Amino acid sequence: MPAHHHSPARPRGDTATSAAVRERRALRLAVALTVGFGLIEAAGGWLAGSLALLADAGHMVTDAAALGIALLAQHVARLPPSRRASYGYARAEVIAAFINALLMLAVVVGISVEAVRRLLAPSPVAGGMVMAIAAIGLLINMFAAWSLSHGHSLNSRAALLHVSGDMLGSVAAIVAGAVVASTGWMPIDPILSLLVAGLVLRSTWLLLKASTHVLMEGVPAHLPYEEIGRALTRVQGVEAVHDLHVWQMTSERAALSAHLLIRDPQAWPQILAAAQRLLADRYQIDHVTLQPAWHAPPADKRVIPLKPIAGDDKPHLH
C-alpha cells in the first residue's frame, strides 16, 4: 500500500517571529491613529462642508475596522493546529485581506456616488479648515504607512493599502482646500475625490485578485508549475509524475502533492529524500506530500500526467 510522506517544515526562526511581532505592533499603532484622527476629520469635514474631508473620514473609519480585522486575523493565525483545523489557522490572514479588499470596494463606490452628487449640486467648502485638518491627517497616515511597510504578508499589504488610500485622500483634501481658498471653484472637491477613488480602486482590485487566488488554492504566481513537474522527473529513480498540485497554504507558504511513478520500491527512501531536497532548496516548498506509484494512473482519472514526447528522453507536462 503506497503511503504519503511529508517533508518536515523548516523552522522559521527568531527572524520570522520578530517580524510578526513588529507587524502586530504596527497594526495596533495604525488602528489607534486611524480611529483617533478619523473622528477629528469627520467633525472637521462636517463643519467645513468638504466632501473630500468627509470621504477621507469615512475611509478612515472603514480603515479602522479593516485594520482591526487584520489585527484579529494575526492573532487567529497564531493559533496551533487542532483536530478541526489540521493545517492551523494561518489562512485567517488571507481571509482578512479578502474582506478588507471588499470593504475598500464599498468605500470607493460610496465616495464616487457622493462625488457625482456634489458635481451636480455643488456645496460650499471652507478651504482653510480643510487644508489644516488634511495636512495633519497626511502626517499621521505617513507615519502609519511607514510602520506597516515592513510587513510582507497579504494581511499587511491589505492594511497598508487602506492607509495608503488615506494618504491619497489627505493629499486630495489639501489640494481641494487650496483651490477653493484661492479661487472659490467648488467642483475641485468632488473631482479630486473621484481621482482618489480611481487610484484606490486599482490597488484594491490587485489585492482582491491575489487573496482570491490563494483562497482558490491556485498555483502561486512565483512558482513555475511545469518546471517543477519536469524537475521531479529528473530525480534519479522517478519515471513519471502525475496528480501534481501546487498551492498556497498562506500568502507566504506553498505546499505540493504529487504521485511519483517509480520502478524500484526499495529505492523509495532515497528518491523521497532527493525530491524533498530539490523542492525545498530550489523552490522553497517545505510542505510536501509525495506518494509512490508502481502503475500508470487509470485512463478515466483526471490527472496531470508527464509523458515522453518524440525525440526527447525526458517526460513533459501535458
C-alpha positions in Angstrom: 0.0 0.0 0.0 1.6 3.3 -1.0 1.9 5.8 1.7 2.1 9.6 1.9 5.3 11.2 3.1 5.7 14.8 4.3 8.9 16.8 4.4 9.4 18.4 7.8 8.7 22.1 7.9 11.9 24.1 8.3 11.9 26.2 11.4 11.0 29.8 10.9 13.5 31.1 13.5 13.7 34.2 15.5 13.7 36.4 12.5 10.2 35.4 11.4 8.9 35.6 14.9 10.3 39.1 15.5 8.8 40.2 12.1 5.4 39.0 13.2 5.7 40.9 16.4 6.7 44.1 14.5 3.6 43.6 12.3 1.3 43.3 15.2 2.7 46.5 16.9 2.4 48.4 13.6 -1.2 47.3 13.2 -2.1 48.3 16.8 -0.5 51.7 16.2 -2.3 52.2 12.9 -5.6 51.3 14.5 -5.2 53.8 17.3 -4.1 56.6 15.0 -6.8 55.9 12.4 -9.6 55.8 14.9 -8.5 59.0 16.7 -7.9 61.1 13.7 -10.9 59.7 11.8 -13.2 61.2 14.4 -11.5 64.5 14.3 -11.6 64.6 10.5 -15.3 63.7 10.4 -16.1 66.6 12.7 -13.9 69.0 10.6 -15.4 67.8 7.3 -18.9 68.4 8.6 -18.1 71.9 9.9 -16.2 72.8 6.7 -18.7 71.2 4.3 -15.9 69.3 2.5 -16.7 66.1 0.7 -13.0 65.4 0.4 -12.6 65.5 4.2 -15.8 63.6 4.9 -14.9 61.0 2.3 -11.5 60.6 3.9 -13.0 60.4 7.4 -15.4 57.7 6.2 -12.5 56.0 4.6 -10.5 56.2 7.8 -13.4 54.8 9.9 -13.7 51.9 7.5 -9.9 51.5 7.6 -10.0 51.3 11.4 -12.5 48.4 11.1 -10.3 46.8 8.4 -7.1 47.2 10.5 -9.0 45.7 13.4 -9.9 42.7 11.3 -6.2 42.4 10.2 -5.1 42.5 13.8 -7.6 39.9 14.8 -6.6 37.7 11.9 -3.0 37.9 13.0 -4.0 36.6 16.4 -6.1 33.8 15.0 -3.3 32.8 12.6 -1.0 32.2 15.5 -3.3 29.5 17.0 -1.9 26.0 16.8 -3.5 23.3 14.6 -6.4 21.4 16.1 -8.5 18.3 15.2 -10.9 20.6 13.3 -8.1 22.6 11.6 -5.2 20.3 10.9 -3.4 23.0 8.8 -3.8 25.5 11.6 -5.4 29.0 11.2 -2.7 30.8 9.1 -5.1 31.4 6.3 -7.1 33.7 8.5 -4.8 36.5 7.4 -5.7 35.8 3.7 -9.4 35.8 4.6 -8.9 39.2 6.3 -7.1 40.6 3.3 -10.1 39.4 1.1 -12.6 41.1 3.5 -10.6 44.3 3.6 -10.5 44.4 -0.2 -14.3 44.1 -0.3 -14.6 46.9 2.3 -12.3 49.1 0.1 -14.6 48.5 -2.9 -17.6 49.6 -0.9 -15.7 52.8 0.2 -14.8 53.5 -3.5 -18.4 53.1 -4.6 -19.7 55.3 -1.7 -17.2 58.1 -2.5 -17.9 58.0 -6.2 -21.7 58.3 -5.8 -21.4 61.2 -3.4 -18.8 62.9 -5.6 -21.2 62.8 -8.6 -24.0 64.2 -6.5 -21.7 67.0 -5.4 -20.8 67.8 -9.0 -24.4 68.1 -9.9 -25.2 70.2 -6.9 -22.0 71.9 -5.6 -21.8 72.7 -1.8 -19.8 75.5 -0.1 -16.4 74.4 1.3 -14.3 76.1 4.0 -10.9 75.8 2.2 -8.7 76.9 5.0 -10.1 74.4 7.6 -9.9 71.6 5.0 -6.2 72.3 4.4 -5.3 72.4 8.1 -7.1 69.2 9.0 -6.0 67.3 5.9 -2.3 68.3 6.5 -2.4 66.8 10.0 -4.1 63.7 8.6 -1.4 63.3 5.9 1.4 63.3 8.6 -0.4 60.7 10.7 -1.1 58.5 7.7 2.5 58.8 6.5 3.7 57.6 9.9 1.2 54.7 10.0 2.2 53.7 6.4 5.9 53.7 7.3 5.2 51.4 10.3 3.2 49.0 8.1 5.6 49.0 5.2 7.9 46.4 6.8 5.3 43.6 6.6 5.2 41.2 3.7 2.0 39.1 4.2 -1.2 39.7 2.3 -2.7 40.9 5.6 -0.1 43.6 5.9 -0.5 44.5 2.3 -4.2 45.0 2.9 -3.6 47.2 5.9 -1.0 49.2 4.0 -3.4 49.6 1.1 -6.0 51.2 3.5 -3.5 53.6 5.0 -2.1 54.5 1.5 -5.7 55.3 0.4 -6.0 57.6 3.4 -2.8 59.3 2.4 -4.1 59.9 -1.1 -7.4 61.2 0.4 -5.5 63.6 2.6 -3.4 64.9 -0.3 -6.6 65.4 -2.4 -8.2 67.3 0.5 -5.2 69.6 0.8 -5.3 70.4 -2.9 -9.0 70.9 -2.9 -8.8 73.2 0.1 -6.1 75.3 -1.5 -8.0 75.6 -4.8 -11.2 76.6 -3.0 -9.5 79.1 -0.8 -7.7 80.7 -3.7 -10.3 80.6 -6.5 -13.6 79.6 -4.9 -14.0 76.8 -7.5 -16.1 74.2 -5.6 -16.1 71.3 -8.1 -12.5 70.6 -7.4 -13.5 68.9 -4.1 -15.6 66.1 -5.7 -13.3 65.9 -8.8 -10.3 65.1 -6.6 -12.4 62.6 -4.6 -13.2 60.7 -7.8 -9.5 60.7 -8.7 -8.5 59.2 -5.3 -11.3 56.6 -5.7 -9.9 55.6 -9.1 -6.4 55.2 -7.7 -7.5 53.2 -4.7 -9.7 51.0 -7.0 -6.7 49.7 -8.9 -4.8 48.7 -5.8 -7.9 47.2 -4.3 -8.5 45.1 -7.3 -5.0 43.7 -7.3 -5.3 42.8 -3.6 -8.7 41.2 -4.2 -7.3 39.2 -7.1 -4.3 38.0 -5.0 -6.3 37.0 -2.0 -8.9 35.2 -4.1 -6.1 33.2 -5.9 -4.8 32.0 -2.5 -8.3 31.0 -1.3 -9.0 29.2 -4.5 -5.7 27.3 -4.0 -4.3 28.4 -7.3 -0.6 27.8 -8.2 1.5 30.6 -6.6 2.4 33.2 -9.2 6.1 33.0 -8.4 6.3 29.2 -8.8 6.7 27.6 -12.3 4.3 24.7 -12.3 5.6 22.9 -15.4 9.2 23.4 -14.5 8.6 21.9 -11.1 7.0 18.8 -12.7 9.9 18.4 -15.1 12.4 18.8 -12.2 10.8 16.0 -10.3 11.0 13.7 -13.3 14.8 14.3 -13.3 15.2 12.9 -9.8 17.0 9.6 -10.1 14.6 6.7 -10.0 11.4 8.7 -11.0 9.8 7.5 -14.2 6.9 10.0 -14.4 4.8 12.3 -12.3 1.0 12.7 -12.1 -1.6 14.3 -9.8 0.8 17.2 -9.4 -0.7 20.0 -7.3 0.9 23.2 -6.0 -1.0 25.7 -3.9 -0.5 28.3 -1.2 -1.3 27.4 2.4 -0.9 31.0 3.3 0.2 34.1 1.4 3.9 33.2 2.3 4.0 29.4 2.3 3.4 27.0 -0.5 2.5 23.3 -0.4 2.8 20.5 -3.0 1.5 17.0 -3.5 2.2 14.5 -6.3 2.3 10.9 -7.3 5.7 9.7 -8.4 5.9 6.6 -10.7 8.9 4.5 -9.7 10.2 1.1 -10.7 12.2 0.0 -7.7 10.2 0.2 -4.4 13.4 -0.4 -2.4 14.8 2.9 -3.7 11.8 5.0 -2.4 13.5 6.4 0.7 16.4 7.8 -1.4 14.0 9.1 -4.1 11.8 10.8 -1.4 14.8 12.5 0.3 16.2 13.7 -3.0 12.8 15.1 -4.1 12.3 16.8 -0.8 15.7 18.5 -1.0 15.0 19.6 -4.6 11.7 21.2 -3.7 12.9 22.9 -0.6 16.2 24.2 -2.0 15.2 25.3 -5.5 11.5 26.3 -4.9 11.3 26.9 -1.1 8.4 24.4 -0.8 8.7 22.8 2.5 5.3 21.2 3.0 5.4 18.3 0.6 3.3 15.2 0.2 4.7 12.6 -2.2 3.2 9.2 -2.9 5.0 6.4 -4.7 3.2 4.6 -7.5 4.1 1.5 -9.5 1.4 1.6 -12.1 0.2 4.2 -14.6 -2.9 6.1 -13.5 -6.3 4.9 -14.8 -7.2 6.4 -18.2 -10.5 7.7 -16.8 -8.9 9.5 -13.9 -8.5 13.3 -14.1 -4.7 13.6 -13.7 -1.8 15.8 -14.9 0.5 13.1 -16.4 4.0 13.5 -17.5 4.7 11.7 -20.8 7.7 11.4 -23.0 7.5 13.2 -26.4 9.1 12.2 -29.7 12.8 12.9 -29.8 13.1 13.6 -26.1 14.1 11.1 -23.4 12.6 13.1 -20.6 8.8 13.3 -19.8 7.0 16.6 -20.2 3.7 18.0 -18.8 0.6 17.6 -20.9 
